[in-house]
Amino acid sequence: MSKLLINGEKKLIGEVKIQGSKNSALPILAACIMSEDICVLKNCPSLLDIYVSIEILEHLGCKVKFEDSVLTVDSRNVHKHDVPEKLMRKMRSSIIFLGALVSRVGKAKLSFPGGCALGARPIDLHLDNLKHMGIEIYENHGFISCKVNKKLTDCKITLSFPSVGATENLILAAVKSEGIVQIINPAREPEIFDLINFLNKCGAKIKISEENNIIIHGIKKLHGTEHGIIPDRIVATTYMSAVAITGGSVLIKNINHKDLDSIISVFTESGCSVIIENNNLYLKAPRKLNSNKSLRTMPYPGFPTDAQAIIMAMNTVSDGTSIFIENIFENRYKHVSELARLGADIKIEGKVAIVKGVKKLSGANVKSTDLRGAASLAVAGLNAEGQTIISDIYHLDRGYENFEQNLRNLGANISRLHLKILSQNK
C-alpha cells in the first residue's frame, strides 16, 4: 500500500501529454473478444483497471500483449463464458463483459461488480433491456447468468436514463443479432462513439440517426482491427484543475477539445485563459480564481459527474461561493469530509454542495475513498500550505498513468511513499 506526499504551493509550469481514456479502453477491451481475431489498441493507458480487464481476457482464453501503450488481444481461442468473482469485485465496469460474452458465445455468468463505492448503481437498466432483446437472465446468490436460446431479432429499446454502461452492453449484445436493434435515448458520451468506431472498424454496422439514436444492423461475424483510444477528458480536466489551483500555466497535449466543451467553459468562468490549437490546449491561471456559480452534473454533453470532485477542489480557494448539484450518483460527496481536513469550507444539503472559497488550504493527512475523490485531494494538496499525505491511492492508480511523475515534471513537489518506508521513518 502506498501514499502520496505533497508539499504544496508550487506553481505548475510546462507541458503534459494526456493518456488514453480509461472509460473508452475498458469497453473496447471487452469488445475485442467478439472479433474472434487479433485486435491492436494504441494509446491504451497503463492502469490498474486495464490490468484487471487483461486478467479477465486471459481467463476467457485470450492471448494478450501490452507494451509501450500498445495492447494486442488475440481472441481466437475464447472458450469460457464466466468471469471470476474476485475480478468482478475489483472493477464496476467489468459488467460490460456481459454483453460481449452473450454476443461471442451466447451465454455469460458474472457476479455483481465492485469498484468505487459511489452509492447505488443498479444494473437493472442493463438487465431489463437485455431481457427485452430476448436474452434470458437469471439472478441467484449474487450471480447473473445469461443465455441466448434463439437469435436476437428486430428490437426497439428506449432507455429511461441515458446510462453509459447500459448503452455499451446493449450495443455489444446487438452487434451479432439477426435484425435491426434501435436504442432510443442512448448515452452520447465520447467514449460511446469510440466504442462504435472500433466495432465498425471490425465490420459492425452501427449508425447514429439524426435524433442521436443508435441503429445496429446485425451481422454474423467481426474481424480484427487496429484502433487508437481517444484521449481521457477527465485526466485532462484534472491537470487543468491542478494548474488553475496553483496559479500556473501549462500546455496540455493530446486532447479532443470538442469533448471538453462543458469543462473549458468552467475554467473560462473561473478567470483562466484558455487557448486551443489543433489537439493542444494552453491554460494560464489568474492570480485569484473566480467561483463557478452553479455546476450541475448531467449526461453528456453536460458537466460530467467524474469532474465534479476535481472541479470542487479547485473551487475551495476561489473568490466567492460555488454551488454543485450532483444528479448522477447519490453518494459522490465522500471527498468533501477529506477536503474539509485541508481547510475547505463545504456544506452538503442532499444533492447540493455549497463551497465557500477560503484564502488558503493547509496540509493534512487525508484518505481517498474513490478514483475521482483521490484526484480531488491531490489537486487540493498542490495548493495547500505545508505537507499533505494521501492514503489509499490505489484508487488513483485505477485511472491515472504516471500521475506523480507528470506533476513533478510540471514543478510539483510530490512523491510516492510505501508503508515499509513510512514504518522505517517512525
N, C-alpha and C positions, 0 to 999 in steps of 0.2 A: 504494500500500500504506500502511495506517495502523497506528498503535499506540495503545494506551490508557495514559495516565499517571494513576496513582492515588497520592495522598498519604493514607495510611490513618489509622486511629484517630479517625475521625469517627463519632459515634453517629447512626444514621439515625432520623429522626422525621418523621412527616407522613402522607401518603396517596398511593397509587399505583393506577392502573387497569390491569387485566390485559388484554392484547391477545387477539385471536382465535387459536385454536390452529393452529399450523403443520401439525401431523400430522393435523389434521382437514381443513384447507383444501386440502391438496395432492391427496388422492384425490377430493375433491368437484370440484375443478377438472378433473381428468381425466374425471370422470363427466359433466361439462357437455356434452361432445361427443356423448354418447349421446342427448341430448334432441332434437336436430335443431330447436332452438328457441332462445329467449333466456332465460338464467338470470341472476338477480341475487343476488350473495352479499354479505351485510352482515357487518360486524365482521371483515373479511378483513385480516390483518396485512400490512404493507409490509416484505417480507423478500427477501433475495437468492433464496431457493428459490422464492418466489412468482413473481418476475420470470423465472426460468428456465422455470417452467410456462407463463407467459404467452407466452414465445418459442415454446415447443412448440405451444401452441394456435394461435398466429398462423401458424406453419409449416404446420399441418394445414388451415388455411383459415378459422379463426375470426376474428371481429372482437372485440377486447377493449378495454374502457374501465375504468380504475382510478382512482378519485378519492375522497378522504376515507373510506377504509376500505370503500368500496362497489365491488365488482368485477362488471362486466357482461360476459357471454360470449354472443355470437351465433354459434351453431354450425351454422346452416342451410346454410352452404356448405363444410363439411368435404369435401375431395376427395383428401386424401393419406392414406397408411397407414403412413408411416415417420417415425421420429424421428431427426434428425441425431445422429451420434456425438458431436459436440462438446457438444451439450446433454445427452445421456445421461451423459456423463462428469462433468458438473457436479453431479449430484444423484442419489443412490441411489434415492430414491423415484420417479424417473422411470419405473421398471419398471411402475408402476401403469397407465401408458398402454397396456400390452399388453392387459389385459382390456377396457378401454374401447374400443380400436380394433377388437378382434375383434367386440365387440358392435355397434359402429356400422357398420363397413364389411366385416366378415367376414374381415379379414386384418390383419397387423401385421408390421413389420420394425423391430427395435431392436437396438442393441448392448448389451453388458453394462454396467450402470450404474456410475457413480463415486460421489463423495461422501466422507463421513468414512471414514477407514481404521481400522475397528474390528475388524479381523481377518476371518476367513472369514465371509461372509454369503451362502452359496449360495442361488441361486434355484431349486434343484432342486424344492423343495416347491411352488413356483408351477407350474413346467413339468410335473412329473409328474401333478399333479392336473388341470391344464388338458387334458392328453392323455387323462386318464380321462374327461373330459367329451366327448371326441370331437374335440378340436381337434388338427390335425396341426401338429407343431412340428419345425423343422429348425434345427440349430446348425452354423454354418460360419464359421471365422476370426473368432470374437468377436462374431458377429451371430446374432440369433434371428429366424427367420421363422415366422409362424403363419398358418394358413389353416383356414377352416371350409368343408368341402366339402358338408356337409349340416347341416340344422338340429339344434341340440343338443336332446336329449330327456331323459326322466326319468333321474335320476342321483343316487346317494348317495355322498358323498365324506367320508372320515374322515381328518382331519389328524393326523399323528403328533405334531405340536407345534402349539400354537395361535399360529401366525405371523400377525402383523398384516397384513403385505404380501400373503401368500398368501390370507388370508381376503378382503381387499379385491379382489384380482384375480379370485377365483372369483365373488364377488358380482357384479362388473361384467360378467363374461363370461356369467353365467347369467340376468341380468335379461330378456333378449330370447330366451330359449330357448323351445322348444315343449312343454315339460313341466314337471315339478317337480324342482328341484335341492335336495337337502338337504346341508348342510355340518355334519358331526359334529365336535365338539371345535374349534369356531372360536375365534379371538381374541375377547375380550369387552371390549376397551378402549373407553372412552367415544367415541373417535374412530370406531370401527366403527359404533356406534349413530348417530352424527351422519351418517355416510355413508348408512346405511339410511334415516334420517328424510328426508334430502334426496331420495333416489331415490323413496321412497314419495310425497313431495310432487309428484314428476314423473310419477306414475302407476304406479310399480312396485308389485308385490305381494310384499312381503317380511315375514315374520313370525318371531318368536322363540318357540320351543317352551318348555314347562315345564322341559325339560332344558337350556335355553340353547343349543340347536342352531338354525341358521338355515335357514328353509324359504323357497324362492324359487319362486313361480308365474310362469312365463314369460309375457311379454306381447309384443305386436307393436311398440308404439310408445310413447315417452315424450313428455312436453311440458315446456315451460319452467316455472320457478317462482321464487319469492323464498325465500331461506333465510339465517338468521343463524348464523354459525360459532360453535361453543361456545368458552368461554374456555380459554386454554392453561394446563393444570395444571402443566407443567414450568416455565413462566415464573413462575407464582405461587410454586412451590417455590423458585425462585432468589431472588426478593425476600424470601421468608420467611427463607431462609438468610442473606442479606445483613443483614437486621435482627437476626437472632439473634447473628451473629458480632460485630456492633458494639455489642451491648447496647442496642439501640434499641427503639422502639415505633411501629408503623405500621398504618394502616388500609388493607387491600388490597381493592379494589373489583372487581366483576365476576368472581366465581368461582362454580363449581358445587361446593359443599362435599362433596357425596357422591363426586365424582370424586377428592377429596383425602383420603379417609379414611385410607389407608395412610400418607400423608405427615403429616397432622395428628398422628397418634399418635407419630411420630418426634419432633416438636417438643415435645409434652407430656412425653415421656420425658426430653427434654433440659432440662426445667425451665421452658420457655416457657409463658406464659399465653396461651391461645387462646380467643377469644370469636367465635362465629358468629352473624350476624344477617342473615337473608334471603340476598342474594348478596354479602355483605361478610364479611371476616374481619379481626379485630383481633388482632395479635400483640405481646406485650410480652416482651422477653427478660430473663432473670435476670442478676445480676452476673457469675455464672460458669456456663457451660453444663455440664450433666451429659453423660457419654458415652452414645452409643447402643450398648448391649452387643453386639447382633448384628443385622445387616441383610443379608437375602438377597434379591437381585433375582429377581423372579418375574413371570410373566404377570399381567395384571390379573385380580383385584383386589389382587394382591400388590404389594410395593415395586417401583417401576418402575426399570428399568436406566438410563433417561435421568436419573434423580435421583441416581444413585449418586455421581458425581464431585462434584456440588454439595453433597450432604449430607456427603461425606467432607471437603470443605474446611472446613465448619462444625465438624466434629469434631476438626480439627487443634489446636484450642485448648480442647477440652473437658476436664473434670476426670475423668481415667481413661483406659481403653483401649476402643476401639471395634473391632468385627470386621465386615468387609464380605466377603460371598461373592457373586461375580459368576457367575450361572448362565445368562446370555443370550448375551453376546458374549465371545469368547476373548481379545480384545485391547483391553479397555476400561479399562486402568490406565495409559495413556500419560501421563495428567496427574500421576501420582504423582511422577515424577522432577522435574517442574517445581515441584510443591508443596514438594518437599524443598529446592529452591533458596531458598524463602521461610522455611525453618527447620522444616518439618513433619517429624515422626518417623513414617515409614510403612515397613513391611516387607511384601514380596509373597511369598507362597508358593502358586504355582499360581493357583487361583481366589480365594484368600483374601488380603485386605489387612488388616494389623494396624496400627491407628492409635493411637499413644500421644499424648495431648494435651500440648502444650507451653504454657508461660506466655504467650509472645508470638511472633508471626511477625515477620520482618524483610523489608523491601522488597528487591527484586532484579529483574534483567532475566529475564523468562520468555517462553516461546513456546507458544502454543496449538496443539494438534495435531488437535482436532476440536471440534465445536459445544459439547457439554456440558463438555468439558475446559476450553474457553475461559471458560465461565461460572464454573467452579470456581476458576480463577485470579483472576478478578475479585472473587469473594466473599472469597477469602483475602487479596487485596490491600487490601480495605477494612479489614481488621483489622491488617495489617502496619505495623510502625513504620517510618517513612521512606517512600521512594518506590519504587513498583513500576511497571515498564514491561512491558506485554504486547504481543508482536508477533504477526503473522498473525491479526489479529482479524476478518478476513473470515469466519472460521468463526462468530464471534459474530453477524455480520450475517445469517447464514443463518436464525437462529431468534429473534432479539430485535429488537424495534422500539423506537427511541428509547431505547436502553439507558442510555447515559451521561446523557442529559438527565433521565430518570426518577430516576436515582440522585442527580444534582445537586439535583433538587427535594426530595429527602429529606435533603439536607445533606452528601452525599459530595463530596469534593474529587477529581473525576475529569474528565479531558478527553481529547479525541482529537487525536493528533499525526500529521501527514502527513510522509512521509520527506523531502519537499522542505524542510519547516520544520526537521526534525532536522538536515539537512545544513548549513543556514544557521547553526545554533547551534554547530556544531563549531569 
